[in-house]
Amino acid sequence: MRPRRSRRAATVKRRLTRIRRSSPLCRPRKHVAPSSPDLWIVLRHEVNRVNEVNNDRPKNEGPTFAELGVREETVEALAALGIERAFAIQEYAIPIALRGSDIIGRAPTGTGKTFGFGLPIIDRIKSADEGATGQPQALILVPTRELGLQVARDLEDAGKTRSIRVLPIYGGRAYEPQIQSLRDGVDIIVGTPGRLLDLYKSKHIKFDQIAHCVLDEADRMLDLGFSEDVEKILKLLPDEERQTMLFSATMPDTIMSLSRRHMYRPVTVAADVTGPDQEAANNTRQLVYMTHAMNKVEVAARILQANGRGLTIMFTRTKRAAQKLADELDFRGFAVGSVHGDLGQNARERALRAFRAGKIDVLVATDVAARGIDVPDITHVINYDSPEEAETYVHRIGRTGRAGATGIAVTFLTWEDLPRWKIIVKANSLDIGEPVETYHTSDHLYTDLDIPEGAPAALPSEKRSRDGLSAEREDDVEGPARSKGGRSRGAGRGGGSRSGGRDGGRGSSRGGGGRGRSEGGRSDGERTERPARTESTESGDGEGGRNRQRRRTRGGSSKPEGAPAEARSKETSGEAGRESAPKANASGGDQDAPARRRRRRRRPADSGSED
């Protein structure tokens, strides 16, 4: 056994010496290099072709928007964006929506539904120059914040020539800017159901002039639990001459029942085309590696140094893992940001802006936070943690295949992920071989992804050309942080109306009976402390609660010598005999509860026995 181990160790040592790398975990997997030089050229050409984004996209052969009846101003705005022809769902939906009919649209996510319902709305509403009153004329309901921002941005670009005002409304940011924008006047509102209901209940938003309503991604909205809120909003909208459009990737029974209740003779249009996520799964080069949990970050650091790599999204399973990975990559010199549920809205929007602007080229995200992210020029998607569902896998790698773009998708698997991965492969009919055991020293990792030989664990300083997340400004969209107790804490417990109401309540509503009950069984010192406690509250020392003040005064603080006389002078004329006859005073409280009456009878009796 000893000679065999020696031969294996010598083989490993020679191989590591030849490739001038070392493995801290285990030996590299044996890999057979291509023997033919032509094969090397073919592999390198394939990688370069995949990394050329937006150059080889298939041309859209659909009709122009002018042929579909879209206004000339809108066509000019779209032409400025480089959009001239319509996709399938737009070709079917726009002419029907321009007539004002209700529509049920079924199309996969990312096939152009936004312009399918957005362009007819922009053409049919009035702008501020055309006499709009400033009240919202169209309402678009979306399930997530990121999708709402994307839709609002697209509609604002399409209506720029007519100065159409589009306002995104969603939770997680301050109310005041949204309220101020509503007061200034808006034409289209794109919002999530929860925040819309909050603004409606506070009477900051009105729905009486809504003539167009759209439910975008209706199936996902109902899956996230917004069914009841959507029903409430639809009931608040005017029914007369309202156009309702519903777009969804699937049509479950809940969607059909919703359409029957709130739509009038809807026209169903369906674009039976391959969704961009599925299209990306078919066109994207997919690689699957079996990695060790302790070596995944080393493999990822090498992949991020591949030649021709552009923007990259890395998916993790949990929020904690996302932040941990982002911190590790930032320590290694990569321009990285993160988007997950533990971050505030300020940090999430800042990371997305920096990613779109190219200030960072790596975005670490969770599945929920990445919904609705549509960023062009993404070349690589890395599933740092294996997806748990087949649909999640398609959605993840679809980030790099938007509108015909191509890219590379890399999935890391651990040995515990294998059973679930087999189900994903079978459900999506993926033509992928068995996962290859891979470490950061494996030869095939460098040849598959065109990684320079000898790539270090950290990004070299001469290659750190990105500005980084710190170069992106941080907009305060959440508003100032509120104190734990809120406004009522300072106003209610301070020396304001709360203390005044307390004094009034003690003197009037509870009356002399309340005073007599509380003071009838007490000594002189306890009776004389009440005025002092009221004075301290009026002077502003009322931060503690009412019970806290009572306990504080019972603790035996020094009593002024003239306080008993002042306190007794403020009481009624019958209070002068309380000191000499406490027992009679206690028995005379007929209005007291039995428990308090028994307690007072016992206490004076004890004091009398001591005398």
N, C-alpha and C positions, 0 to 999 in steps of 0.2 A: 504493500500500500504506500509506503514511503516514496519509492521511486516514481509511482504514478502521480502522486501529489507534486513532486518536484517538477516533473515534466509539464504538468498543467500550469504551475506557477511560472515556469520559464516561458511558456507560450504566451501567457497573459502579459508578462513583462515585456517581451519582444513586441507584442502588438501595441501596447501602450507607448513604448518608445518610438515605434514607427509613426504613429499618428500624433505624437508629442502632446498627449493629454493624459490626465489621470482621473480615475474614478474613486470617490470616497466610499462608495457603497458596495460595488460588486464588479465583476468582470464584464466587459462589453459583449454584446451578442455577436456571434459570428455572422458576417455579412459577405456575400460574394459580390465583388465589384464587377461592373460591366467590362467584358473583355474587349469589346469592339469600340474603337474611338468614335465611330458613327453613332453608337448608342448614347454615348456621353453628349454628343451634340444634340441629339433628339430630345433627351431629358432636359437639358438646359434651355433649349428652344421652347419646350412646353411650359416650363416655369416662367420664362419671360413673357410668353403669350398670355398666361393667366394673369400676370401682374400688370399688364397694360389695360388699365381701367378706362372705360368709356370710349375706347377707340374702335373696338370691333362690335359694338352693340348693333343688333338687328334694327333696321329702319322700320318705323311704324308706317304701314301702308293704309291706315284708316282715312276717313274723310277729314277735311279741314273743318275747323270750328265755324268758319264763315258759311260753309255748306250746310251745317246743322242749324243755322239760324241764330247764332250768337251775335250780339251787338258788335259793331265795329270797334268801339272803344275797348271792349273786353278782348277782342281778337288782337288789338295792338298791344295790350298789356301782356298777353300770353306770348306774342311774338318776341317781345323784349326779354322774356325768360327762356326763349329758345323752344317753345312749345307751339307746334303748328297743327298737328293732326291728333285726332281723338282715338282713344283705345276703345275696346269693344263695349264695355259697360257705359262709357260716355256716349258712344254712337247710338245706343239703344235708349238711354234715359233722357238725354238732353232734349230731343224734340218733344217727347211726351211731357216733360216737366215744364217746358216753355208754354204749353197749352194750359197749365194750371191743374192738371190731373194728379190725383194721389198715385204714388208709386211704391211698389214693393220690389226692391232690387236685391238680387242674390248674386254675389260675386266674391271671390276670395279676397283676403286682405291684401292691400297694396296694388290693386289693379286699376286705380284711378277713380275710385268712387267719389273722392272729394270734389273733383271738378264735375263729376256726373250730376251731383245735386247743387254744387256751389255756383256754377256758372249760370244756370237758370234763375237762381235766387238773386244773384248780382244784377242780372238784366231786368228783373221784374220789380225790384224795389227802387225807391227814390233816394237820391243822394242829397247832401245838404244844399248843393247848388240848385237842385231841382225842387226844393220846397219841403224837404223832410223836416219833421217836427223835432227830431232828436230822440223820440221814443223808439225802442227796438222794434223792427219790422220782421225779423226772422230769428228763430231760435234753433240752435243745433246742439243736441245732447250727445255727449261723448262719455265713455266710461272712465278714462284716465286723464291725468293732467298732461302727460307728454303728448298724447294724441290730440288733446284740445289745443295745445300750443302749435302743433304741426298743422292742424286744420285752419286755425286762425291765421297763421302765417301764409298759407297758400291762398286763402280767400283775400287777404289783404293785398297780396301781390297781384291777383287777378283783377281786383277793383281799384287799382292805384290810379288809373287814368281818370276815374270819376270820383276819386276821393271817398270811396266807401269806407265807413268807419266800422272796424271789426274789433270786438272786445272779448278776450278770453277770460272766463270767470271760473275759478276752481279753488279748492281749499288748499291750505298750507301757506297762503300768503296773506298779507294784511287786508282788512276790509276797506280801509280808508282810500287807497288808490282806486279800487274798483268802484266804490261809491262815487268818488269824484269824477271818474270817467263816465258813469251813468248820468250824472248831473250835466256834464258837458255835452252829452248826446252821443248815441251810438245807433248804428243801422242794423248790425248783425251781432248776435251774442253766441259765442261758442263756450259752453260750460258743462260742468259736471252737475248731476242732480242735487247733491247735498248742499253745495254753496248757493245754488240758485234758490232753493227753498229757504235758506237762511236769510238771503237778501229780500225775498218776497215777504217773509213774515215780519221783517223789520221795516217794511214799506219803502224800501229803497229802489225797488224794481217793479215795473208794471208790465203786465202781459196783455193789456186790452187792445194793443195795436199789432199783435203778432199775426201775420198773414201766412207765414211759411214756417213749418216745423219739420225738423229732420232728426231721426234717430240713427246715428251712425254707430256701426258695430253693435247692433241691438242684441245679438246673442251673447256677446261678451258682457254687455251691460247687465243683462239679466243674470248671468252667471256670477257676477260680482255682488249680487244682492241688491240691485237698484230697482227692482221691479215695483215695489210700493212707491218709491219716490217718483218714478217715471209716471205711474198712474196719477199721482197727485198733480204733477205738472201739466199733464195733458188735460186734466179736468179744469185747470185754471185758465186754459187758453180759450179764446173765442172760437165758437163752432162755425159761425157763418163765414163762408167763403175762405176757409182756412185750407191751405194745401199741406198735406202731411206726407212725408216721404220716409220710408224705412229701408235701411240698407243693412244687410247681414250676410255673413259667409255661409251660415246654415239657417234652416227654417224649422226649428222645433215647434212643438205644439203651443208653447207659451207665446212665441212670436205671432203665430197665426191667430190665436185668440185675441191678442193685443190689437192686431190690425182690424179684426172684425168689430171691435168696440170703438175704435177711434178713427177709422178711415172710411171714406165714402167711395165705393166702387173703385178700388185701387187697381191699377194696371201692373201686372207682374212682369218684370224683365229679368232675364238671367243671362249672364255671360259665362257660358260653359268653357272657360279657358283655364289653363293651368295657372294657379296662383303664383305670385313671385317667390314665395317661400319654397313651394314645391319645384318651381322652375329653377331656383337656385340650387336646390338639392340635386336636380338632374344635371345641371351644367357646372356646378362647382366641383373642384377636385377635393375629394374627401379622404382624409388620412386618419387612421385610428391607431393609437399607440398604447400598449400596455406599460404603464409606468408605476414606479413606486411612489407612495405618498410623500416620502421625504425627498424625493428627487424631482418632483414635478416642477418646482420653481426653477431648478437648474435647467431643465429642458425648455421651459417657457422662456427663460432669459436668452437661450441660444436662438430660439425661433424668432424672437423679436429683433434679432440682428441679421435676419435673412436679407439677401439682396433684393431690391425692388419692393420691399414691404412698405405699404402705406398705412392708412388708418386701421387700427386693430381693436376689436372688441373681445374681451375675455369674460366668460360667464362662470359664475360660481353658484353653488347651491344655497348658501346662507349669507346673511348680511355680515356676520362676523368674518367669514372667510374672505368676502370681497374686500373688506377694509384691511385685513391682514395682508392679503396679496398686494393691494395697492401700496401699502407702506413698504413692503419688501422690495417691490420694483422701483419705487421712488428712491429707496436707499441705494439701489444698484445703478442709479443714474438715468432711468428712463423717464420720459415726460408722460406721466400717468395721472388719471383722475378716476374717481369712483362714483357710482350712482347706486344707492340702495336705500332701503327703508329707514335706516337709522340716521340718515342725513336729513337736515332741514331742507326746505324748498330753496333757500338761498344757495346752499352748497350744490344741490342737484342741478339747478339751472346754470350755475357757474361752470360746472364740469361739462355740461352739454354744450354751452357756448364755446368754451375753449376747445372742445373736441371738433366741433363744426368748423371753427376758425383755423384749425391746424396748430394751435399753440401746444396741444398735447396730441400724441398719436396713439395712445393706449387708453382704453376706457374699460374699467372693471365694473361689471354690473351683475345684478341678480335678474332672474327671469321676470319678476313682477315689475321692477323698476325699468326694465328695458322695453316694455310694451309701448308701441307707438314711436320708437326711435327710428327715424328714417334719415340716415346720413349717407350721402353719396360718397363714392371713392373709398369704400371700405374694402381692403384687399384680403384681410385675414380675419377669421373668427376662430378663437381658441376656446373649446369647451374644457376649461380647467377642471371642472367637476362634471361628471357624466350626467346628462339629463335623466329625469325620472320617467318621462312619458315620451311617446313617439311624436306627438304634436309639438312638444317643447323642443325636441331636436330639430324639427323642420323649421320652427320659428327662429331658433337661434342662428342656424347657418343661413337663413334667408336674409340676414342683415347685410350680407356681402353680395347678394344677387338682385338688387333692386333695379328695375327697369332695364333688364338685359345685361347688367354688369356681371363680370366673372370674378372669381376669387378662390381662396383656399380655405378649407375648414379642417381644423385639427381637433381631434377628440382624445382626451386623456382618460384611460380606464384603469381602475385598480382591479385586483382579483375579486373583490366583493361586488363589482359592477357587472361582471360577466353575465349572470342570469338575466338581469334587466336589459342589458345591451342586446342580447339575442332577441328579446321580444321587440325592441325598437327596430332592429334590422328587418325582422319579419313583417312588422306592421307597415313599414315604409317601403318595403320591397327594395332594399338597398343592395346594390351589387358591390359589396365590400368584402374583402377576404378576412381571414382571421386576424385579430389584432396582433401586432408584432411587439414583442418585448423590447422596450426601448429605454435607454438611459442617455444622459447628456454626452456620453462618450461613444455612442453607437454611430457607426459609419453611415448607415442608411438615413439617419436623421439629417445629416449634412447634405447628402446627395438629393434626398427627396425635396427639401425646401431651399436648396441653393444657399446654404449657410456657409460663410467663409470658414476655411479650415483654421482651427486654433481660436475660434471665437471665445472671448473670456466670459467669466461669470457676470461681469458688470459692463455696462456700456462705456467704451473708451471716451475720454473727455473730448477728443477731437471730433467725435460723432454726435455730440450733444448739441444739436443745432436748433432744437425746439425751444420756444420761449418758456414753456412750462405753465402749470396751473396758476402760479403766483402772478403771471403777467395778465391774467384775466381779471377784470374788475368784479367786485362782489356787490351786486345790487341788493338792497334791503327790500325784499318783496314780502317778508313776513311781518314787518312792522316792529315797533319797539316791544321788548319783552315786558310782560306784565308781572306784577308782584304776585306772590303766592296767594295772598288773600284777596287781591283785586281791589277795586276802588272802594267798595263798601267797607273794607277793613279799616282804612284810614278815616273815612268820613263817619262811619257808624260808631267806632269805638273811641274816637278822639273827643275833644271838648266841644263838639258841635251839637247837632240836633239830637244825637242819642242821649247825651247827658241831660239835655233839657227835657226830652221826653221822659226820661227816668224820673226827674224831679217832679214833673207834672203828674206822672202816674202815681207816685207815692203820695203826693199831697192831695190829689183830687179823686182819682178813680178808686184807689184802694182806701182812701179816706182815713179817718181816725181809727176805724176798726182794724185796718191793717197795721197801723202803728201800735195800737193797743195790744194786738195779738203778739207782735214781735217783741214788745218791750215789757209786757206785763209780767213775765217771769224772769226778768233780768235784773241785775244789780244796777246801781247808779252809773257805774263806769261803763257798762255796756249800753245803757240808754244814751249817755252823753256822747258816745262816739259817732252817732249817726250824722249830726250836723257837720262834724269835721270831715266825714267821708264824702258828703255831698259837696263841700267846699273844695276838696281836692279834685273831685271830678270836674267841677266847673272851671277850675284853674288850668285844666288841660291834662292832668295826670290821669287820663282815663284809658290808657292803652290796654290795661288788663281788663279782664271780663268782670261782670257784675259779681259773680261768686268769688272771684279772686280778691276783690276789694273787701268783701265781707270777711273772708278769712284773714286778710292782712290786718284789718282793724280789730279782730278778736284776739290777735296774737299777744296783746298786752303792751301796746305802745304807750308812752307817757301821755297823760291827759292834762290839758290846761286846767288851771284851778278854777277859773270862772266859767268853764264850759258847762258844768251841770246846771248852773242857775240860768244861763242863756237858753239852754235846751228846754228847761222846764217852763220858762216864760213863753215859749212859742207854742206850747201845748194848750189844751182847753183848761177851763177852770177846775174840772174834776180831777186833773192829773196831779194836783198838789198833794192829794192824800195817798198816792201810790207808795211813797217811800215808807210811810208809817204803817200802812195796812196792805202789804202786797198780796196777802192771801185773799182778802176780800175782793181786791181788784181782779185777781185771777178768776175767782168764782163768778164774777159778774159778767164775763165775756160769753154771753149766750150764743153769739153767732159763730163761735169757734168750732173746729172739728173736734170729735171726741179724743183723738190721739193727742192733739195739742193741749186739750184741756186737762187730761190726766197728767201730762208731763209738767204743766205749770203748777198743778196742785202738789206734786211731789217736791218740786224744787223749793218753793217757799216753806214747806213743812220742814225740810232739812235745815234751812237757814234759821227757822224759829227754834228748833231744838238746839242748835249751836248757841243761839243767844241765851 
